[in-house]
């Protein structure tokens, strides 16, 4: 299972553009890129609420701003984002090793699928599950357990690859092993403190790491 934002694709630019446009329409100043990078990872609702608090915007604006944000994000999805180095090579190597892959993200499925397709990554995955695919999101273990079911494998045989404590907490609770990348968002905290089995610098490092064991 592979996370999306901050793990495979640096999407902060997309969040920045969509939030900026939505906030401008209601007369608010959107938070800067550093704030967004610290805040993403728990779904768009969490990001928008935190951004409104940061801008001292009224809670009553949430529904309005959320609708505007979703519309703007759909229009620019992927235009201001980049695939991290080593991701394509790593996914290809994992597939060549005979491993089955699923993308598991808190990003809405309607945004995750076209983003993967637009960046040429969709073909690597048997399943793509967004934050709205199940009743709860990471760090709850439910999405991981459901993804394991879809793969037909017990959690003990499935590895979670992510960038934050959300992924690590969910994996631990689900009974999966977990590897985190060193370059992700992780809410502004050091990724080494998130409790992963290993921290790697590039996803293609997994091709040499897995045969030796975590």
N, C-alpha and C positions, 0 to 999 in steps of 0.2 A: 504494500500500500504506500503510495507516494502522495505527499501533500503538494499543493500547487503554489500559492502565493508565498514568496520568500524561500521556497525550496527549489522549484523548477523555473519559476519566472519572477523577475523583479517587477511587481505591478504597482509600486508606490506612485509612479507617474500617472497611471490611470486614475487611482484614487484621488490624487491631488487635483487633476483636471476636473473630474466629476464633482467633487466637493466644492471646488472653487466656483464652478458655474452655478451650482445649486444655491450656495450661500450668497453669491452676488445677486441673484434674483430676489432674495428676501432681505437684502440690505445688510448682510452680515459679512464679516471678514473671515475667510476660512483659515484653519490652522495651517502651519507650515509643514514642509515635507518631513522634518524630523519628528514632529508630533504624530503625523500619520503613520510613520514607520514604527513608532512605539505602540500604536493603538490597534493596528490591523491584526487580524487573526482569529477574531471571535465573531465574525459575521458583520454584515453591513449595518444592521440595527445598532449593534454595540458601537461601531465606529461613528455613526451619525449622532448618537446620543452623547458620546464623549466629546465630539467636535462641537456640538451645540453648547454643552457645559463650558467648554474651553472659551467659546466666543461669547459667553454670557447670553446666549439666546434662550428664549422662553421654551419650556417643555411643550407648550401648545403648538409650537412650530414643527414638531417632529414629523407628523404625518405629511405635511406640506413639503418639507425639505426632503423627506425620504422619497416621495414620489418624483420630485425634480431630480434628485440624485440618481435614482434608478434609470430615469429616462436619459440623462446625460451619459451615464456609465454605459448603457447599451449602445449609445452612438459612438463612443470612443474606445470600447473594449479592445485592448491589445495595441492601440496606436502609440501609447506612451510607455510601453513595457518591453522588456528584453529577456530572452532566455539566458540563464546563467551559464557560464563556461562549464563544459563537461557534462551537461544534462543530456543532450542528444546522444553523445558517445556512451554515456553510462546506461541509458535506457536500452540502447541497441545491444550493448554488451550483456546486460541482464537477460534480455530476450534470447540472445544466442546461447546463454547458459541454460535455457529451458525454463526460466522462471516466468510465472504468470503475474501480470501487473494490473493493479487497479489504482485509479486516482481517487483520493479521498480528501475533500477540501471543505472548508466552511463557506467558501464562495457559493452563491446561488448556482444551481445546476445550469440555468439558462445563460449564465455568463461563463461558467467553467468550460462547457463543451465547445462553444465557438472560439474561446481563447486558445484552447489546446489545438483545435483544428487550424486556426490562423497561424499558429507558431510551428505547425508541422509535427506536433507531438501526439495527436489523437490516436494514430494508428498503433501506438505501443500498448494501449490499454484495453483490456477486456471489458472493464467497467469504469464508469465515471459517476461518482456520487458527490453531490453538492451538499451544502449545509441545510437545504430544504428537503433532502431525500428521506430523512428519518425524523422521528419525533424530537430528538435532541442532537446537539452539535458537540464536537470536541470542545472541551476536554472530557466530556462524558464518554464512557467506553462504548455506548450503544452503536455509533456509526462504525466503529472498528469490528464489533461483533457481527453486525449485519453484513459488512463487507467480507468477512471471513466466511460467512454462510454462503454468500454469492459465489465465492471462489471454491466452495466445497472443501475447505480446509479448517482444521482446528487452529485456534489462535496461537498455540505453541509453535506452529509451523509457518507463521506469517510474520513478516518484518514490517514495521512502520518506519518510513523515512520522512522526516519532517525538519522543521527549523525552530520549533519553540517548545516551551513547557506544555502548551496545549497538547501537542502530539505525544510528548513523553508521559504526561499524566494519563492520557487516554489509553496509551499502549500498556502501561503498567497495570491499570485497572482491568483491561481486557485480557491480559495474559500474553501479550505479544512482546517480542524483542523490539528495541527501538534504536535507530541511528539518527542523529541530528547533524545538519550541515552547519558549518561555522559562520556562514555569511548571512543568515536569515534575519528576521525581525526580532522575535522573542521579547517583545514588549519592553525593549531597552535594557534587558538584563543579560548578563554573560551566559552564553549558551552552555558553557561547561557546568553551570550550576543546576541545569534542568533535569539531571538524573538519567541521561541516556546511557545505553550500553557502550556506544562509541560516538565520537564527534569526528566528522570528516570535512575536508576542505572542498571536495568536488564529488558529485554523484558517481562519476566514473571510477572513483577510488573503490567503490563497492565491488567492482569486478575482480580486484585482487584481494580484497579484504574477506569476502564471503567464503571462498574455498578454505581459508585458514581458520575460519571461525571468528566470532565477535569477541 
